[in-house]
Amino acid sequence: MKLITTYGLVQMPPPCRRCSGLLMSKLRASSSENASDYDMNALFQILPRDLHDNLLNKSRHARLLEVIMDLGRLPEACYLGESSRQYLRDTEVSMKELEYAQNAVGEFGEDNRAGIEGTLHRISAIRNREGKVVGLTCRVGRAIRGHIDMVQDLLQYGKSILFVGRPGVGKTTVMREIARVLSEELQKRVVIVDTSNEIGGGGDVSHPAIGGARRLHVSEPLMQHRVMIEAVENHMPEVIIVDEIGTEADVNACRSIAERGVMLVGTAHGERLKNIVENPTLCDLTMVQIGGVETVILGDQEARTRKCRKTILERKAPPTFPFCVEMRKRHYWVTHRTDRSVDLLLQGKKPLVELQDGFYLSAFVGAGLPEAKTIGRISATFKGLYLGLRSEAISILNKAFPELDILEQDCEEMSWIESVVCFSGLGKGSTISDLKDRYFRDKKYFKAKSDYVRTQIPLSGIKAALDILEEEPKGYVILDPYGGVMEKISSKSFAFPHRQGLLISTTWTLTWE
């Protein structure tokens, strides 16, 4: 992986406000170990004394996720990064212990949730048929700064963002940090609709983790949509944050708020955007968030032109949330431009991973690449250019392509004219003055043919191309991405018609000496 980042061309935020994806886990770990961000003792105090001592004595209590206490069973602890639970003692939980914890916490809401005043911890109850508490899930709440660096650039657009992911991947933690960044760093008027007091913490005074954001409490979960509308009509917010959008009334409230020009940041359960689009049980609720879907019957000629069936599915309205972020794991997120990704999914295609407009990233694929360690085997080299800081480029790339594991040494920061030298084809060690030399000292011969791609290349086409490249050790193909800023430039502005509507250009090259 070779990435060039240029400086001096655009105004960028200071490096201290970013961290690379590589350093993200280290940052979070250090934040978790900082006891000033949350009060673990407040959580331990509602637990039986022997559990309290046991948890405090564990060196890994900074990674504690939750404590489970079920009547007649052994108490358990769950830790971040560990799939199995750990028993905390060899005696079962008693009713007396559950009653003690319940009295320490106080009254539970209709959603069987409660908080500990002044903290971010959440206590959830399991009741029997008579309504008596027979189990407790004590989930640790933490304020972790730096948790949203992977999507902080999206906040500056002022467009609504929907986060989807399974329970436990950190959606509520993200909402909390977004509230702080928007209210403090971007100076926005932010209102949180805090249905279960999970974002702003237990009690009437909001936890400092949400910064300057204001918070509206919700008396009953089914009243969440009314409080959302109340927030807009009474408090003039620029941003509304709501956790767990789950009912049709919530969805309609979201659309109403978006139509008034207010930015929305919300969460919904669902592992991926594809699950939301394809799951019929979610259509009435979540499909409204992504624009809704309708069945369209095409004419014969139109169907032939599109090379598809006459009956197709299409979006019927712009999405309420222009951006959708899939939180697949705690450190693995995928960002979608909702309209484009939904359109591709409805066409039976896989959404494309998109980078910011300041990126140029090309791929060289073949069996005889100069950088390849083994000649005769297919390999790929990625070369790119980013208009900005190296730290930003690393963070964005590790978000989009975590499997590449971009390191700091993979990126070189330089001026724009120095990047011209890098891409000029001159040998290593060349300088800016070498650009004035009109003669190549190292002569190489090649033949190349270019083409332009408007639709995604199917897997069968990729396999066929790789088979051809494997048979020709001196051949390779260059894949250059289009779109981004180029799509915004009129074809009449420059004498370069191959621009709008194109995905990539391909350059098939054969070299000899």
N, C-alpha and C positions, 0 to 999 in steps of 0.2 A: 504494500500500500504506500503510495507516494502522494502527499497532499501539499500543495503550496498555498500559503495564506499570505495575502498582501495587506499592507498597512498604508495609512496615509491617504486613502481614497474616500473613506466613509467615516462618519462619526459613530463610534461604538461605545457602549457602556464600559466602565472600568473593569479590569480583569477580576477584581475581588468579588464582583457580584455574580460570578460564574464559577462553576467547577466542572471538570471533565467527568464523563460517565465513568472513567476508570477510577476516579477518586471518590465517586459518589458513596460507595459502600463504606469507605473509611470515614467520610464526613458523618454519615448517619451513625456509625458505631460510636464515634466520639461524642456526638450529641446525645445518644442514648445513655452514655455513661455519666453525663452531666446531671447530677441529682437536682440541680437548681431548676431544671425545666419541669419537673413534676415531683409529686410527693408520694413516694412508694410507701412511706410509713402510714399514710392515711388509708391506703388500701389494706395493708397488713393488719391494721388495728381492728378491722371488722372480722378477721379470720381467727380461728382458734389459736391459742398461744403457741402450741407446739408447731403449727403450720407457719406461724409468724416467724418463729426462731429458725425453723428449717429453711425458709425462703431467704431470710436475711443472711444466713451462713453460706448460701450458694454463691460461688464466684460469678455465676452467669445470670444473676437476677436482673442484670441490665438488658438481657434478651428475653425476659419473661413476657409472654403474650397474655395468658389468662390462667386463672385457677378455677377448677370445676369441683363443686361440692354437691353430690347427689345423695339423698337419704339412703342409708344402708349400703353404700358403696365406699370404696377407698377414695380419698381426695386426690386429685391429679393436677399437674402443672404442665402447660404447653410452652415451648420455647421457640423463638424464631430460628429457622434453619434446621429444626429437628422434626422429623415426621412422626415420631412416636411420643406418647405422653409419659410422664414420669409420676409414679405414685409417691406421695409425700409422707405417708406413714402406713402402718400395717393394721390400723383399726378403722372401722367404717364411720361415716359421718352420722351424727345423731340429730334428732329433731331439736334438741336443746341448742346445739351449735348453729343450726339454721335460724332458729328464732333469735339468737343473740345477734347474728349478722343482720337479720332483717330489722331488728330494733335499732342497730347502729346506723343503718343506711337511712331508714325512714320509709315514707310512703312510696309505693310503686305506682306508676301511671297505668293507664288502660292498656298500654303496649307491654306491660310487665317489665318496664325498665326504670331504673333509678340511677342517680349519680351521687358522688360524694362531694359535698360543697367545697369549692375552691380547687378542685382537681378535674382532670379530664377522664377519670376512670368511669366505666359503665358497669352496672350490676344488673343482670337480667335474671328473672325468676321463672321457674317451672312450677306450676300448680297442679294439684289433683282435682278431682271432680267437685270437691267441696270448696275449692278455692284456696286451700292451704298450700303454702310454699313447701315444696319437697325437693327443690334443687336450685342451685345458684351458679351462674357463670359470671365470674369476676374478671372483666377484661381490662387490661392495663391501657391507659390513655397517655400518650406522650406528645409533647410539642417538639418537633424536629425541624430545625431550620436547614435550608438547602434541599428540602425534599422535592421541590418543584423546579429545580434548575433545568430539567429536561424539557419543560414546557413553558418556562417563564417568558420566552419570546412571544408566545401566542397571546399573552395577557395584554401586550401593548397594542394589538390590533383592535381591541374593544369589541370583538365578536364573541358570541355565546359559545360555551364549550361544555360538552357532555362527556363525563368519565364513566366508562363501563368496566365491570370486572366482578369476579366472584367475591363473596364475603372473605374478608381477612387480608386483602391485598393492599390495604392502606388508603382507600378512597376518602374516608373521613379525615385522616391526617392531611391529605392533600387539600381538602376544602379549608381546613384550618389555616394552613400556610398560605394558600391563595388569598384568603381574607386579609391576612397580615400584610402581604406584599402589595395588594391592590390599595389598601387603606393607608399604609405608611409610606411605601416607596413610590407608588404611583399617584398618591394623594387623591384617591377616588372616594366618593361617598358610597360606602358598602353597607348593606343590610343583610344579615343572616336570618333565614327562617329556620330556627333550631328546634325541630319537632321533639327530639328526645334528649335535648341538652348535651349532645355528643360533641358538637363542634365547639361551643363556647364553654362547656363544662357545667358542673352542677352548681346550684345556688343562683341567687339573683344578680350577683356581680360576675360579669364575664371574665373568663380567664385571659391573662395578658397575651396568650399565644395568638389571639385573633387580631392583635394590634388595635387600630382605631375603629374597627368595624363595629356597628351597632347590632344588637340581637333582639329578635322578636321571639318570645316563647309561644308554644302551641299547646293549648289545653288538652286537645284530643288529636290523635294522628289523622283522623278523617277530616279534621278541620284545616289541614295544612294548606290546601288550595285557597281557602278564604284568607288566611294570614298572608299568603303570597300576594294576593291582590291588595290587601290592606297595606302591605309594605310599600307598594307603588303609589297608591292613592294618598297616603298620609305622610310619607317620610321622604319623598323625592330622591330615591337612590339612583346612582349611576350604575350600580351593580347589585344584583340579588344572588345570594348563594343559598342553595337548598340541597339537602342530602336525601337520597332515596326517593326519587320520583317514581311512584308506583301505581297510581290510580288514574282513571280517565279524567277525573276532575283536576288532578295535578297537571296532567299533560295539557289540558285546555287552558289552565292558568298560565302555564309556560308560554304557550303561543300568544295569549293575550298580552303578557308582559313583553315579549319580544317585539310585537307589533307596535308597542309604545316607545320603542327605541332604547329599552333598558337591556344591558348586558346580563346574561344569565350564566351561572356556573352551577352545574348540577351533577348528580350521580344517578346511576340506574344499575340494577343487577342484570348481568348478562356478560358472558366471558368475552365475546367478540361482536363486532358490528354485524358480521355475517349471521350469527345466531339470532340477532334481533330481526333482521330482514327475513330470514327463512322460517322463523317460529310463528305459526299461525295464532298461537295463544297470546302473543305479544302485539299483534297487528293493531288492535283497537287502541292500545295504550302507547307503545313506544314508536310505532311507525309514524304517528303524528309528529313526533320529535324530529324525524328525519325527512319529513316532507309528505308522508302518506304515499300509498301505492294504489294505482288504478289499472284496470284491464283495458287495453286499447286494441282495436281491430284495425289492421292495416289493409290498404288496398293491394291488389295483386302486384302492381308495379313497384310500390313502395317496399313490399316484402322481398321482392327479388333484388331490389337495390341494396337493402340492408342484409340480405342473405339470411333471413330468419323466418320464423313462423308468422302467420297472419295475426295470431292472437299473442300479444306480448304484455309484460308488466312495465309500467313506467311510473316515475314520481309524478305526483299531481300538484305539488306545491314546493316552494323553497323550504329547506329544513329550518326548524326552529333553532337548531344548534349547527352553525356552519362548520365547527370542528368537533370531531369525536376522537377521544383518546382511549384506546384499549389498554387497560392495566393488566397485562397477562401474568406478570409476576411483580414483586415489589420493586425490582430494578430493571424490568423489561416492559417498556411501553411502546405502543405504535400509534402514531397520529394520523388521522384521516381528514381530508377535506370531504365532509360528509356527502355533498351532492355528487361529486365525482365517484367516490367509492361505492355509493348506493347504486348509481347508474351502472357501474361495471358489474356489481353483484347481480342486479336484475337481468343483465345480459348473459349471465352465467360465466363471467370472467372474474379473475382475481384482481382486487384493488392494487394499484401501484403504490409503492412507497415513494413519497415525494419529499424532496429536500427544499430548503428555503431558496428564494430567488437568487441569493448571492452565491449559490454553489454551481460549480461546473465539475462534473465527475464522469470520467470516461473509463471504459474497460478495454484492455487489449487481450485478446484470446487467441491462442494458437499453440503449436507444438514446438516452435523454434524462437520463442521470445528471448531477447538478449538477457533479461533478468532471470530467466528460468534456471533452476538448479539442475534439472534433468532434461536433457535434450531428447526430443522424440515423444514426449508425453504432454498431453494437453495441460496448459496452465493458464492462469489469468492474472493480469497486473492491472491495478486500478491507479489512475492518475487524476488528480483533481486540482481545482483552484477555488479558493474561497475569499471573498472580499470582506475581510474582518480579522479578528484576533485568533491565534492558534488555539487558545483555550476554548473559545466558542466553537470552533470547527470540530474539535475532539468531542465536546459534549453533544453536539447535534448528530455527528456521525455514529457515535456509540448508542444514541437513542434509536436511530433509523436502522443501523446494521450492527446489532450487538455481537453477532457471531464473528465479526472481523476483529474485534478487540483492539481498536485503534490506540496506539501508544503515542507519547509525546515525541519520541524520536522519529515517528512516521511522518511528522509534519515539520515543515521548514518555513519560517516567517521571513518575508522579504518584501521589497518594493515591487510595484507593478512592472517596471522596466526590467528588473532582475528576473521576474517570472517569464518575460518574453524570451530571455536567454535560455531558461530551463526548457521551454516548449519548442525552441527553434530547431532542434535536431543537432545542434552543435555538441561536440564531445564534452566529457566531464572536465571541469576546471576552466571552462570558457568564461569570458568576462563580457561586460557590456560593450567594450570597444571591439570585440570580435564580431559584433553585429554589422560593423562597417565593412568587413571583409567580404567581398562578393564571390569568393572562390571557396569551395569546400575542399579542405585538405584531405579528408577521409572519404573518398568516393565510394558510393554504394549505388547499385542499380536496382530499380524496382518498377513494378507495374501495379497500378491500383484502379479500382472501379468503385464508385460511390452509388449508394441508393438510399431511399428515404422510406421510413416505416410509419404508417398511420394507425395501424391496429396492432395489438399484442401478438407477438410471434408465438404460435402454439408450441407445446413441448415437443411434439413430433418434428417440427421444423428446427428446433434447437438441436435435437439429437442428430438430425441429418447433417446440419452444418458442422457439428463436432466430428462426425465421421469423416467428412471431407477434409477438415483441417488436420486430422490425425494422419491422413495419408500423405500430406504435403508438409514436410518438416521446415520448409522455407516460407510457408504462408501463415498469415494471421489476419484477424479481422479487428477493426477498431469500431467500438460502439460509442457514439457521442450522443448525449441526451439533449433533447430540445424541450420546449415549454419554458416555464418560469418567466423571466423577464422578456425573452424573445417573443412570447405570445402576445405581449402587450405593445409591441412595436408594429406599426402599420407596415404592410408589405410595400406601400408606396414611399416609405421613408428612405429605404436603401434599395439598391439594385440586387436584392437577394430574396427571391420569391419563396424559397424552401424554408418556411418558418411556421406559420399558423397551422394548427391541427396535426403537427408531426410529433411523434414520440421520440424517435432516435434517427440518426443517420448511420449507415453502415459503410465502412471502407474496407474492401477486400484487397489485401496487399500480398504480392509475391516478390521476394527479394533474391538477388544473386550477386556474386562478386565478379 
